[in-house]
Amino acid sequence: MNFYVEGVHRMQKIFACIDKIHHSRYWSVFLLVVWGCSGCTLLPGQLNSKARIENKVASSEGLTSTAIYQAQHETVTSAAVNEDSQISLAAHEFQDVASRSRQSANTPVTLLSPDFETPAEPPIRTVAVPLVKPVHQLTQAIIPYTPLPPAPDSAVPSRLPESIADDEWSTQLIPQNFTPWWSDSVTVQFRPQTHQSLVNVNTLIQETLVNSSQIRIINDDPIIAETAITQAMAEFDPKLFIESKFNRVSIPSSSTLDTGTNFSRLRENNWSSNFGVRRKNSQGGELEFSQQFGLNTSNSIFFVPPNQGDTRLTLSYSQPLLNGRGEAYNESLIVLAELNTDIATDRMQAALQDHLLKVTETYWELYLNRVLFIQKHKHLQDGMRILKYLEQRYNIDSLQSQIARARAAVAKRRSELIRVEAAVQNSETRLRALVNSPQLKSSSNLELISIQPPIDNSLPVTIEDAMATALEYRSEVDLASREIEAARVRLGVACNDLLPKLDLVLETYLSGLKGEFDLSRAWLDQFSVGEPSYTAGLVFEIPLYRQESRSRHLQRSVELRRLLSRFELTVQNLRAEVETAVRQVRTANLNLQSQYQAMIAAEADVEFLQRRWEMAPGLDRASSFLLEDLIDSQDRRAEAEQAFVTAQVDHVLSQTRLNRVTGTILRQERIISEAMPEGPVPSSEQASPSPVAPAVSTQQQESKL
């Protein structure tokens, strides 16, 4: 320590002294002493692992004594060696960061190419220890990272739960001879004072494709993208050029050899005009053919002949040999434009299917609301019938409480009818906005009557079959694959940019010269008198650090890796959507069968309670209880009927959504995405029923919204 104090005194004398060169030998001694006293001589590899863990625990304030004991016990054998290597690695990383921060802006940056290979079985590794937060160093060092177990073989088909797998897929969900009582009433006009229009899914899709503004917007995107192909091909079009300029020179004469006389300045007038054609080929070479004319005058006596007229016919060709060579490089913009057009077409197909799915969903929403309106209207009529019966027998065997209960039920059912009425009109408004047909927008009060009923049968479908169909027809898969192909093209261009520039330059020309500005004789002399001149050479150029090309190559490599991961994610999400859609179809089938049984049971319950209430006397409490049960059973029947028709609509929509997930909506409707149909297109999904109004009763005709 005395040596350290003496060294400090010596340093003070050195700083006070002007002659620093004489005492420079003490610098190394002083730095060695300071480095030794600061404890830097202890290398990380020489420290005991247990002692370092105790120091970390003592420095961390957030760990308990139990955690400290567990850390000491678990890291004595195995974690010590791993921790030594991690601390050394962290120290080296810290030194690398500090050294990189001292680099100048002109120092070339070393870029590492990304590694696309992933190990099949990742080994058990230990999380690296950060240097900034010592509290987490111990816990992250002693907790090993264990990877998840490998996924089962994808070739083994996934099994459904036993509760679902035991049930066979039935194609006929409800009895064939069953017809809901509202089937005929749903096609009846609810608002006789307004105009009506009979619609089904097929006609709405046809009108949407022809008249929808959204479809026109979607269809214009590929057309806009296709124009980029022509723009990229225009690079290889021949180009005609004309260049003309006049040059006036007046410089001091430094020697009599400039002018040949005692003129103090050399004066020259030059006019030149050059025109020709140049064209770039697919290999990157550029061919140029040009003709030059010039008129020159000078005050020098050596300028012979005076008033010169000169001509030159030039043919030149420049061909890249390394950077910029080849069809793959020079036609990359054309290939990228074509891929972008295909990507725009895939996006157009996806947007088109989404829009048609909205139209289909809105139609079935309209059908559901119209059926609910008929059901609520019948439900209200049943309540009014009970109320009228009780009011007529008020002085005989009806009680005031029974009449009040019936009136409350009637008021509640009337409010439900009003809400369903608004829902029907809202569905019509949304449908008109989606279709955008002039016939449907002719009147805001136009009533849209849905004439296509839901289908109650189903075809069996498996997840694997649906997944195979989705991989073939889903536009998102094609879009992701084309993006990967475009990224490969950009990566190829970036690889070519890493090469140095080496161009072969060839040029030959014929020239002619005449006095008195005789350009015509000079042009003839370049063919008759003149002889060809030629030039051949190489042009080499390479950046010293190539930072731009190397960074662009790294950028394209990372972009390709990201797109590969995105493609894998797209396939995974697609499989999840397919599994969900198939499961929803199966669930809708089972739900439709269950709701049918529930509706039949609810109807039987209402009929039984109706007979008992009509036969029971009305002055005892049992009659009031029967009335309460009858009203509740009617509510349950209305709920069961509503649940049944909702299950019917969900069953149809589940199949439509499955077609959307597999990308076959356009094929189901026989729609060609490349060319929008201008007329009606028949559908293979279901034959549209003929719009014949069924016979209805007088009571149904008088019902109005």
DOROFI-270878 format. One line per 10 residues: number of its first residue (from 1); their letters; for each residue x, y, z of C-alpha. Coordinates in Angstrom, 3 decimals, always signed. Layout:
% DOROFI-270878
NUM) A) X Y Z | ...
END
This chain:
% DOROFI-270878
1) MNFYVEGVHR) +0.000 +0.000 +0.000 | +2.950 +2.293 +0.667 | +4.071 +1.595 -2.832 | +0.643 +2.673 -4.048 | +0.870 +5.963 -2.042 | +4.348 +6.612 -3.340 | +3.071 +5.964 -6.836 | +0.344 +8.554 -6.321 | +2.865 +11.149 -5.142 | +4.974 +10.420 -8.172
11) MQKIFACIDK) +1.965 +10.936 -10.448 | +1.253 +14.295 -8.814 | +4.800 +15.344 -9.481 | +4.512 +14.141 -13.047 | +1.373 +16.198 -13.688 | +3.057 +19.250 -12.146 | +6.176 +18.774 -14.203 | +6.443 +19.852 -17.789 | +8.948 +17.191 -18.744 | +6.552 +14.171 -18.960
21) IHHSRYWSVF) +8.827 +12.141 -21.150 | +11.429 +11.672 -18.428 | +8.913 +10.195 -15.965 | +6.864 +8.147 -18.435 | +8.274 +4.919 -17.089 | +6.064 +5.233 -13.978 | +2.834 +5.000 -15.984 | +2.927 +1.262 -16.464 | +3.737 +0.702 -12.782 | +0.867 +2.900 -11.660
31) LLVVWGCSGC) -1.675 +1.208 -13.954 | -0.519 -2.247 -12.813 | -0.946 -1.262 -9.148 | -4.404 +0.204 -9.693 | -5.522 -2.850 -11.688 | -4.236 -5.213 -8.965 | -5.871 -3.288 -6.135 | -9.251 -3.143 -7.874 | -9.573 -6.968 -7.934 | -9.567 -7.276 -11.720
41) TLLPGQLNSK) -6.852 -9.918 -11.566 | -9.412 -12.475 -10.430 | -10.563 -14.162 -13.580 | -14.177 -15.388 -13.782 | -13.055 -18.939 -14.454 | -10.937 -19.056 -11.245 | -13.778 -18.125 -8.890 | -15.529 -20.859 -7.000 | -19.085 -21.301 -8.257 | -20.489 -21.599 -4.749
51) ARIENKVASS) -18.738 -18.448 -3.573 | -20.018 -16.501 -6.583 | -23.584 -17.699 -5.915 | -23.274 -16.528 -2.299 | -22.076 -13.132 -3.483 | -25.005 -12.878 -5.895 | -27.476 -13.843 -3.196 | -25.986 -11.291 -0.831 | -26.257 -8.577 -3.485 | -29.850 -9.451 -4.402
61) EGLTSTAIYQ) -32.459 -8.107 -2.018 | -35.537 -9.842 -3.416 | -34.612 -13.522 -2.615 | -35.582 -15.289 +0.628 | -33.405 -17.591 +2.715 | -35.241 -20.662 +1.395 | -34.478 -19.657 -2.169 | -30.835 -19.071 -1.224 | -30.574 -22.536 +0.321 | -32.204 -24.180 -2.678
71) AQHETVTSAA) -29.941 -22.279 -5.036 | -26.834 -23.358 -3.162 | -27.969 -26.972 -3.011 | -29.022 -27.286 -6.660 | -26.026 -25.595 -8.249 | -23.175 -27.396 -6.442 | -22.904 -30.169 -9.030 | -24.236 -29.176 -12.434 | -25.146 -25.488 -12.605 | -21.698 -24.238 -11.586
81) VNEDSQISLA) -19.982 -25.126 -14.843 | -22.882 -23.779 -16.912 | -22.876 -20.559 -14.909 | -19.110 -20.106 -15.371 | -19.490 -20.323 -19.130 | -22.505 -18.009 -19.114 | -20.792 -15.310 -17.036 | -17.752 -15.493 -19.288 | -19.992 -15.289 -22.348 | -21.843 -12.299 -20.878
91) AHEFQDVASR) -18.547 -10.579 -20.080 | -17.271 -11.138 -23.601 | -20.564 -9.842 -25.008 | -20.245 -6.740 -22.843 | -16.702 -6.168 -24.078 | -17.861 -6.633 -27.675 | -20.592 -4.021 -27.175 | -18.110 -1.589 -25.652 | -15.663 -2.130 -28.479 | -18.334 -1.704 -31.136
101) SRQSANTPVT) -19.392 +1.607 -29.567 | -15.860 +2.934 -30.114 | -15.910 +2.213 -33.846 | -15.977 +5.187 -36.141 | -18.732 +5.844 -38.632 | -16.472 +4.943 -41.561 | -15.477 +1.544 -40.179 | -17.035 -1.294 -42.202 | -19.673 -3.289 -40.353 | -19.398 -7.074 -40.459
111) LLSPDFETPA) -22.796 -8.576 -41.285 | -23.616 -12.167 -40.464 | -25.780 -14.191 -42.811 | -28.838 -15.671 -41.094 | -28.989 -19.387 -40.393 | -32.165 -20.956 -41.796 | -31.478 -24.423 -40.399 | -33.194 -25.303 -37.123 | -32.079 -28.261 -35.013 | -34.435 -31.209 -34.926
121) EPPIRTVAVP) -34.166 -31.705 -31.152 | -33.054 -28.615 -29.208 | -30.773 -29.588 -26.295 | -31.445 -28.589 -22.713 | -29.801 -25.231 -22.276 | -29.531 -22.626 -19.579 | -30.828 -19.101 -20.009 | -28.042 -16.514 -20.294 | -27.423 -14.312 -17.253 | -27.975 -10.565 -17.815
131) LVKPVHQLTQ) -25.460 -8.115 -16.405 | -27.773 -5.241 -15.540 | -30.190 -6.989 -13.150 | -28.292 -9.064 -10.554 | -31.550 -9.999 -8.824 | -32.496 -12.364 -11.686 | -29.039 -13.773 -12.283 | -29.328 -16.589 -9.758 | -32.841 -17.678 -10.665 | -32.149 -17.664 -14.406
141) AIIPYTPLPP) -28.854 -19.489 -13.972 | -30.152 -22.358 -11.866 | -33.479 -22.949 -13.671 | -32.862 -25.152 -16.747 | -34.951 -24.685 -19.866 | -36.716 -27.898 -20.864 | -38.263 -27.942 -24.356 | -41.764 -29.200 -24.934 | -42.184 -32.850 -25.922 | -42.288 -33.488 -29.681
151) APDSAVPSRL) -45.664 -33.295 -31.384 | -47.295 -36.568 -32.476 | -47.025 -37.715 -36.050 | -49.301 -35.636 -38.285 | -50.030 -38.708 -40.384 | -52.048 -40.198 -37.523 | -55.622 -38.902 -37.869 | -56.947 -36.909 -34.948 | -59.668 -38.623 -32.951 | -62.792 -36.934 -31.742
161) PESIADDEWS) -63.963 -37.364 -28.160 | -65.842 -40.578 -27.495 | -69.062 -38.696 -26.759 | -69.010 -37.283 -30.271 | -67.193 -40.038 -32.130 | -69.806 -42.620 -31.129 | -72.498 -40.693 -33.026 | -72.514 -41.443 -36.713 | -72.889 -38.638 -39.212 | -76.535 -38.607 -40.275
171) TQLIPQNFTP) -77.421 -37.075 -43.618 | -81.127 -36.639 -42.764 | -81.326 -34.516 -39.622 | -85.122 -34.283 -39.201 | -87.950 -36.433 -40.645 | -88.572 -35.885 -44.329 | -92.340 -35.549 -43.872 | -91.942 -32.734 -41.333 | -92.861 -29.253 -42.519 | -92.878 -26.302 -40.113
181) WWSDSVTVQF) -96.205 -24.531 -39.870 | -94.594 -21.209 -40.834 | -93.156 -22.456 -44.167 | -96.034 -21.061 -46.234 | -96.496 -17.879 -44.221 | -92.871 -16.733 -44.589 | -93.379 -16.001 -48.310 | -96.453 -13.834 -47.655 | -96.140 -10.071 -47.906 | -96.224 -8.434 -44.498
191) RPQTHQSLVN) -96.767 -4.861 -45.723 | -99.400 -4.929 -48.496 | -99.251 -1.142 -48.926 | -95.632 -1.327 -50.213 | -93.969 -2.995 -53.170 | -92.381 -6.416 -52.811 | -89.421 -8.266 -54.310 | -88.858 -12.015 -54.157 | -85.208 -12.831 -53.395 | -83.056 -15.873 -52.752
201) VNTLIQETLV) -79.343 -16.457 -52.281 | -78.559 -17.063 -55.953 | -80.302 -13.966 -57.283 | -78.744 -11.789 -54.590 | -75.243 -13.056 -55.438 | -75.818 -12.400 -59.131 | -77.074 -8.892 -58.453 | -74.127 -8.275 -56.131 | -71.562 -9.278 -58.735 | -73.123 -7.006 -61.322
211) NSSQIRIIND) -74.128 -3.940 -59.302 | -72.177 -3.810 -56.038 | -69.742 -0.910 -55.735 | -67.633 -2.946 -53.337 | -67.212 -5.667 -55.956 | -66.107 -3.085 -58.523 | -63.529 -1.740 -56.075 | -62.251 -5.232 -55.358 | -62.107 -6.136 -59.048 | -60.043 -3.043 -59.945
221) DPIIAETAIT) -57.111 -3.972 -57.696 | -55.663 -6.691 -60.008 | -56.101 -4.397 -63.017 | -54.085 -1.694 -61.282 | -51.399 -4.189 -60.298 | -51.221 -5.574 -63.849 | -50.175 -2.188 -65.231 | -46.862 -2.594 -63.382 | -45.970 -5.481 -65.707 | -46.100 -3.229 -68.766
231) QAMAEFDPKL) -44.168 -0.559 -66.912 | -41.415 -3.056 -66.070 | -41.271 -4.367 -69.642 | -40.922 -0.811 -70.960 | -37.322 -0.797 -69.712 | -36.344 -2.908 -72.748 | -38.118 -0.696 -75.286 | -35.917 +1.131 -77.837 | -35.328 +4.783 -76.964 | -34.809 +7.560 -79.484
241) FIESKFNRVS) -32.615 +10.427 -78.275 | -31.502 +13.786 -79.688 | -28.779 +15.927 -78.147 | -27.757 +19.366 -79.385 | -25.554 +22.009 -77.779 | -23.483 +25.121 -78.621 | -20.124 +25.812 -76.951 | -18.289 +29.199 -76.977 | -14.625 +29.058 -75.904 | -12.535 +32.159 -75.133
251) IPSSSTLDTG) -9.341 +31.492 -73.181 | -6.088 +33.460 -72.858 | -3.380 +32.382 -75.224 | -0.373 +31.176 -73.249 | +1.741 +30.389 -76.317 | +1.964 +31.329 -79.947 | +1.281 +27.667 -80.673 | -2.327 +28.190 -79.574 | -3.252 +30.665 -82.301 | -0.093 +30.861 -84.443
261) TNFSRLRENN) -0.200 +34.677 -84.241 | +0.070 +37.345 -81.605 | -3.598 +37.028 -80.638 | -3.981 +37.317 -76.893 | -6.966 +34.910 -76.693 | -8.026 +31.719 -78.405 | -11.630 +31.920 -79.549 | -13.619 +28.902 -80.778 | -17.280 +28.287 -81.563 | -18.555 +24.699 -81.566
271) WSSNFGVRRK) -22.045 +23.433 -82.345 | -22.789 +19.723 -82.221 | -25.936 +17.678 -82.636 | -26.234 +13.981 -81.918 | -29.230 +11.718 -82.436 | -29.737 +7.989 -82.484 | -31.389 +5.048 -80.794 | -30.377 +2.908 -77.828 | -31.859 -0.258 -76.393 | -31.209 -2.482 -73.384
281) NSQGGELEFS) -31.458 -6.245 -73.742 | -32.434 -8.905 -71.217 | -28.775 -9.752 -70.520 | -28.101 -6.241 -69.235 | -26.196 -5.024 -72.289 | -26.943 -1.684 -73.920 | -26.599 -1.128 -77.678 | -26.413 +2.420 -79.018 | -26.362 +3.619 -82.626 | -25.920 +7.388 -83.171
291) QQFGLNTSNS) -25.006 +9.983 -85.823 | -23.249 +13.219 -84.875 | -22.984 +16.496 -86.822 | -20.792 +19.471 -85.843 | -19.812 +22.993 -86.982 | -16.533 +24.422 -85.661 | -14.730 +27.780 -86.085 | -11.481 +29.128 -84.552 | -9.131 +32.165 -84.833 | -6.088 +29.892 -84.858
301) IFFVPPNQGD) -4.128 +29.675 -88.104 | -3.568 +25.997 -87.390 | -7.307 +25.317 -87.647 | -7.383 +23.806 -91.170 | -9.634 +23.763 -93.020 | -11.475 +26.772 -91.648 | -15.174 +26.675 -90.927 | -15.175 +22.934 -90.462 | -18.125 +20.605 -90.741 | -17.567 +17.160 -89.180
311) TRLTLSYSQP) -19.657 +14.023 -88.862 | -19.321 +10.775 -86.874 | -21.337 +7.545 -87.097 | -20.940 +5.565 -83.851 | -21.936 +2.043 -82.814 | -21.270 +1.139 -79.170 | -22.163 -1.772 -76.896 | -21.712 -2.168 -73.147 | -22.191 -5.565 -71.452 | -22.001 -6.248 -67.683
321) LLNGRGEAYN) -19.941 -9.323 -66.902 | -20.560 -9.639 -63.143 | -22.909 -7.182 -61.447 | -26.072 -6.676 -63.482 | -25.597 -9.639 -65.811 | -28.244 -12.191 -66.782 | -31.950 -12.426 -67.487 | -32.781 -13.290 -63.891 | -31.378 -9.966 -62.710 | -32.607 -7.702 -65.479
331) ESLIVLAELN) -36.099 -9.203 -65.726 | -36.593 -9.318 -61.963 | -38.899 -6.284 -62.055 | -41.134 -8.042 -64.581 | -41.251 -11.195 -62.468 | -42.013 -9.174 -59.331 | -44.768 -7.286 -61.146 | -46.333 -10.550 -62.286 | -46.143 -11.945 -58.760 | -47.689 -8.766 -57.370
341) TDIATDRMQA) -50.513 -9.126 -59.881 | -51.098 -12.700 -58.745 | -51.015 -11.544 -55.125 | -53.578 -8.847 -55.901 | -55.746 -11.473 -57.600 | -55.536 -13.726 -54.544 | -56.498 -10.843 -52.289 | -59.342 -9.986 -54.637 | -60.648 -13.549 -54.408 | -60.472 -13.504 -50.621
351) ALQDHLLKVT) -62.254 -10.140 -50.418 | -64.842 -11.293 -52.947 | -65.608 -14.420 -50.943 | -65.872 -12.400 -47.740 | -68.353 -10.023 -49.367 | -70.458 -12.850 -50.777 | -70.416 -14.495 -47.365 | -71.815 -11.292 -45.859 | -74.569 -11.261 -48.464 | -75.450 -14.881 -47.684
361) ETYWELYLNR) -75.426 -14.270 -43.931 | -77.636 -11.206 -44.310 | -80.144 -13.136 -46.417 | -80.479 -15.853 -43.783 | -80.704 -13.171 -41.127 | -83.651 -11.734 -43.043 | -85.222 -15.190 -43.307 | -84.741 -15.753 -39.569 | -86.307 -12.411 -38.636 | -89.293 -13.009 -40.911
371) VLFIQKHKHL) -89.916 -16.418 -39.325 | -89.527 -14.900 -35.877 | -92.067 -12.241 -36.814 | -94.577 -14.949 -37.812 | -93.881 -16.879 -34.610 | -94.202 -13.795 -32.415 | -97.419 -12.864 -34.187 | -98.901 -16.313 -33.522 | -97.634 -16.172 -29.965 | -99.425 -12.840 -29.523
381) QDGMRILKYL) -102.622 -14.228 -31.047 | -102.582 -17.149 -28.596 | -102.257 -14.744 -25.683 | -105.026 -12.508 -26.996 | -107.262 -15.548 -27.435 | -106.796 -16.476 -23.758 | -107.384 -12.870 -22.678 | -110.568 -12.604 -24.730 | -111.832 -15.903 -23.297 | -111.207 -14.712 -19.737
391) EQRYNIDSLQ) -112.858 -11.335 -20.316 | -115.975 -12.976 -21.739 | -116.254 -15.243 -18.683 | -115.462 -12.545 -16.123 | -118.907 -12.637 -14.501 | -119.055 -16.447 -14.611 | -115.839 -18.160 -13.442 | -112.883 -15.859 -14.311 | -110.897 -14.001 -11.689 | -109.480 -10.496 -11.914
401) SQIARARAAV) -105.973 -11.819 -11.220 | -106.230 -14.208 -14.165 | -107.243 -11.380 -16.502 | -104.345 -9.212 -15.246 | -101.907 -12.055 -15.800 | -103.161 -12.567 -19.348 | -102.947 -8.837 -20.101 | -99.338 -8.731 -18.884 | -98.457 -11.649 -21.125 | -100.139 -9.980 -24.113
411) AKRRSELIRV) -98.279 -6.697 -23.503 | -94.954 -8.496 -23.257 | -95.550 -10.430 -26.475 | -96.616 -7.262 -28.315 | -93.345 -5.547 -27.357 | -91.399 -8.565 -28.671 | -93.310 -8.339 -31.947 | -92.397 -4.666 -32.314 | -88.694 -5.438 -31.849 | -88.800 -8.228 -34.412
421) EAAVQNSETR) -90.564 -5.901 -36.844 | -87.662 -3.439 -36.591 | -85.173 -6.306 -37.018 | -86.850 -7.352 -40.292 | -86.568 -3.842 -41.724 | -82.962 -3.514 -40.542 | -82.065 -6.760 -42.323 | -83.657 -5.451 -45.512 | -81.651 -2.232 -45.255 | -78.349 -4.062 -44.786
431) LRALVNSPQL) -79.134 -6.399 -47.655 | -79.892 -3.504 -50.007 | -76.617 -1.830 -49.040 | -74.574 -4.979 -49.692 | -76.211 -5.848 -53.024 | -76.516 -2.246 -54.255 | -78.961 -3.274 -56.948 | -81.031 -0.535 -58.628 | -84.134 -2.724 -58.368 | -83.719 -3.089 -54.619
441) KSSSNLELIS) -82.944 +0.612 -54.101 | -85.944 +1.841 -56.062 | -87.910 +2.349 -52.837 | -86.769 +2.576 -49.236 | -89.962 +0.790 -48.132 | -89.521 -2.089 -50.571 | -90.286 -5.366 -48.828 | -87.831 -8.196 -49.522 | -89.480 -11.616 -49.293 | -87.121 -14.553 -48.776
451) IQPPIDNSLP) -88.375 -17.524 -50.780 | -85.465 -19.961 -50.309 | -85.968 -22.192 -47.232 | -83.073 -23.803 -45.372 | -81.910 -27.307 -46.205 | -82.214 -29.852 -43.395 | -79.871 -32.523 -44.787 | -76.084 -32.636 -44.524 | -73.192 -34.360 -46.256 | -70.445 -35.992 -44.165
461) VTIEDAMATA) -67.117 -34.180 -44.152 | -63.817 -34.916 -42.423 | -61.105 -32.575 -41.268 | -58.461 -34.102 -43.521 | -60.627 -33.808 -46.646 | -61.545 -30.229 -45.806 | -57.893 -29.400 -45.113 | -56.808 -30.843 -48.468 | -59.484 -28.780 -50.221 | -58.437 -25.633 -48.345
471) LEYRSEVDLA) -54.773 -26.078 -49.272 | -55.778 -26.367 -52.918 | -58.328 -23.566 -53.221 | -57.658 -21.155 -50.361 | -56.260 -17.951 -51.811 | -54.346 -17.108 -48.631 | -52.070 -20.122 -49.181 | -51.345 -19.060 -52.763 | -50.740 -15.511 -51.560 | -48.185 -16.628 -48.965
481) SREIEAARVR) -46.382 -18.885 -51.457 | -46.185 -16.087 -54.042 | -44.801 -13.709 -51.433 | -42.077 -16.260 -50.703 | -41.319 -16.535 -54.418 | -41.076 -12.748 -54.685 | -38.736 -12.682 -51.688 | -36.521 -15.279 -53.397 | -36.323 -13.083 -56.487 | -35.313 -10.070 -54.369
491) LGVACNDLLP) -32.732 -12.179 -52.584 | -31.272 -13.241 -55.945 | -30.975 -9.601 -56.973 | -29.275 -8.797 -53.666 | -26.803 -11.651 -54.203 | -25.950 -10.254 -57.642 | -25.397 -6.803 -56.128 | -22.651 -8.279 -53.939 | -20.523 -8.839 -57.048 | -18.169 -6.094 -58.244
501) KLDLVLETYL) -18.958 -4.116 -61.355 | -17.092 -5.344 -64.433 | -18.358 -4.106 -67.813 | -17.112 -4.852 -71.296 | -17.142 -1.702 -73.471 | -16.956 -1.924 -77.291 | -17.206 +1.017 -79.692 | -16.537 +1.673 -83.366 | -17.170 +4.762 -85.454 | -16.697 +6.392 -88.874
511) SGLKGEFDLS) -15.892 +10.093 -89.196 | -15.712 +12.725 -91.963 | -14.493 +16.343 -92.169 | -15.004 +19.183 -94.704 | -14.503 +22.925 -94.749 | -16.983 +25.721 -95.426 | -19.503 +23.946 -93.162 | -20.145 +21.309 -95.844 | -21.883 +18.684 -93.712 | -23.262 +16.696 -96.646
521) RAWLDQFSVG) -19.795 +16.052 -98.152 | -18.437 +15.265 -94.703 | -21.238 +12.699 -94.178 | -20.400 +11.048 -97.518 | -16.669 +11.041 -96.750 | -17.221 +9.035 -93.581 | -18.271 +6.099 -95.800 | -16.008 +6.627 -98.842 | -12.820 +8.223 -97.551 | -12.815 +7.443 -93.839
531) EPSYTAGLVF) -11.921 +4.136 -92.249 | -13.408 +2.597 -89.099 | -11.973 +3.309 -85.689 | -12.686 +1.088 -82.715 | -12.302 +0.955 -78.971 | -12.409 -2.012 -76.593 | -11.922 -2.071 -72.855 | -13.119 -3.071 -69.394 | -14.593 -0.957 -66.609 | -14.118 -2.250 -63.066
541) EIPLYRQESR) -15.643 -0.764 -59.931 | -16.139 -2.116 -56.414 | -16.977 -0.335 -53.141 | -14.327 -0.677 -50.491 | -16.657 -1.850 -47.710 | -19.781 -2.871 -49.670 | -21.919 -1.929 -46.710 | -24.993 -1.121 -48.780 | -25.003 -4.365 -50.758 | -24.222 -6.517 -47.736
551) SRHLQRSVEL) -26.882 -4.887 -45.596 | -29.422 -5.261 -48.411 | -28.495 -8.938 -48.758 | -29.044 -9.433 -45.030 | -32.351 -7.577 -45.260 | -33.593 -9.812 -48.087 | -32.448 -12.940 -46.251 | -34.308 -11.986 -43.102 | -37.381 -11.062 -45.131 | -37.344 -14.504 -46.760
561) RRLLSRFELT) -36.983 -16.189 -43.385 | -39.874 -14.147 -42.016 | -42.085 -15.066 -44.961 | -41.276 -18.742 -44.518 | -42.359 -18.478 -40.903 | -45.465 -16.592 -41.992 | -46.325 -19.346 -44.461 | -46.039 -21.918 -41.705 | -48.238 -19.740 -39.498 | -50.762 -19.394 -42.322
571) VQNLRAEVET) -51.024 -23.155 -42.697 | -51.400 -23.590 -38.948 | -54.128 -20.941 -38.760 | -55.805 -22.483 -41.779 | -55.909 -25.870 -40.120 | -57.364 -24.302 -36.984 | -60.069 -22.596 -39.064 | -60.851 -25.846 -40.902 | -61.113 -27.836 -37.701 | -63.362 -25.180 -36.173
581) AVRQVRTANL) -65.580 -25.013 -39.270 | -65.971 -28.810 -39.502 | -66.715 -28.971 -35.795 | -69.296 -26.207 -36.160 | -71.028 -28.141 -38.962 | -71.228 -31.227 -36.809 | -72.386 -29.206 -33.806 | -75.051 -27.496 -35.915 | -76.318 -30.888 -37.093 | -76.624 -32.247 -33.561
591) NLQSQYQAMI) -78.124 -28.991 -32.316 | -80.770 -29.061 -35.057 | -81.825 -32.559 -34.077 | -81.983 -31.628 -30.398 | -83.965 -28.463 -31.047 | -86.420 -30.414 -33.160 | -87.066 -32.827 -30.305 | -87.390 -29.929 -27.852 | -89.909 -28.149 -30.100 | -92.059 -31.297 -30.452
601) AAEADVEFLQ) -92.029 -31.783 -26.681 | -92.916 -28.133 -26.041 | -95.849 -28.362 -28.466 | -97.171 -31.481 -26.714 | -96.850 -29.723 -23.353 | -98.917 -26.756 -24.569 | -101.659 -28.969 -25.976 | -101.902 -30.946 -22.728 | -102.092 -27.845 -20.509 | -104.548 -26.208 -22.923
611) RRWEMAPGLD) -106.993 -29.121 -22.570 | -106.650 -29.231 -18.798 | -107.201 -25.491 -18.417 | -110.288 -25.509 -20.637 | -111.868 -28.376 -18.654 | -110.935 -27.120 -15.163 | -113.361 -24.821 -13.228 | -112.223 -21.219 -13.010 | -113.059 -20.231 -9.426 | -110.439 -22.226 -7.514
621) RASSFLLEDL) -106.706 -21.679 -7.171 | -105.927 -24.721 -9.287 | -107.349 -22.955 -12.318 | -105.074 -19.969 -11.710 | -102.098 -22.274 -11.435 | -103.090 -24.005 -14.660 | -103.387 -20.627 -16.391 | -99.923 -19.678 -15.181 | -98.540 -22.982 -16.408 | -100.292 -22.564 -19.768
631) IDSQDRRAEA) -98.828 -19.109 -20.335 | -95.388 -20.323 -19.331 | -95.686 -23.337 -21.621 | -96.633 -21.066 -24.517 | -93.528 -18.990 -23.800 | -91.431 -22.149 -23.731 | -92.973 -23.272 -27.003 | -92.188 -19.910 -28.612 | -88.614 -20.140 -27.347 | -88.324 -23.709 -28.666
641) EQAFVTAQVD) -89.658 -22.691 -32.082 | -87.273 -19.751 -32.171 | -84.376 -22.012 -31.175 | -85.361 -24.508 -33.893 | -85.428 -21.990 -36.728 | -82.199 -20.478 -35.391 | -80.670 -23.960 -35.487 | -81.869 -24.338 -39.090 | -80.199 -21.079 -40.104 | -77.030 -21.937 -38.173
651) HVLSQTRLNR) -76.944 -25.302 -39.942 | -77.051 -23.641 -43.384 | -74.565 -20.934 -42.405 | -72.141 -23.491 -40.950 | -71.952 -25.190 -44.341 | -71.517 -21.814 -46.070 | -68.755 -20.828 -43.648 | -67.100 -24.193 -44.251 | -67.113 -23.391 -47.988 | -65.505 -20.048 -47.175
661) VTGTILRQER) -62.840 -21.668 -45.010 | -62.013 -24.160 -47.767 | -62.116 -21.373 -50.394 | -64.868 -22.943 -52.513 | -67.610 -20.306 -52.333 | -66.811 -19.070 -55.835 | -66.743 -22.608 -57.170 | -69.991 -23.481 -55.436 | -71.592 -20.532 -57.213 | -69.703 -21.255 -60.481
671) IISEAMPEGP) -68.098 -17.830 -60.463 | -64.889 -17.222 -62.427 | -62.781 -14.734 -60.510 | -60.734 -13.617 -63.497 | -63.783 -12.228 -65.302 | -66.852 -10.986 -63.512 | -70.066 -12.346 -64.985 | -72.217 -9.852 -66.764 | -75.391 -11.907 -66.641 | -77.121 -14.384 -64.367
681) VPSSEQASPS) -75.032 -17.390 -63.431 | -76.763 -20.619 -62.437 | -75.866 -22.155 -59.102 | -75.199 -25.782 -58.358 | -75.981 -25.404 -54.693 | -79.775 -25.594 -54.797 | -82.505 -25.004 -57.295 | -84.418 -21.872 -56.458 | -88.073 -22.411 -55.661 | -90.548 -20.782 -57.937
691) PVAPAVSTQQ) -91.873 -17.502 -56.495 | -95.484 -18.623 -56.210 | -97.428 -17.012 -53.375 | -99.154 -19.721 -51.286 | -102.750 -19.618 -50.264 | -103.162 -17.852 -46.925 | -106.038 -17.346 -44.572 | -107.908 -14.107 -44.083 | -106.358 -13.627 -40.668 | -102.824 -13.903 -42.084
701) QESKL) -103.613 -11.469 -44.889 | -104.871 -8.864 -42.425 | -101.706 -9.045 -40.305 | -99.557 -5.989 -41.027 | -96.345 -4.543 -39.754
END
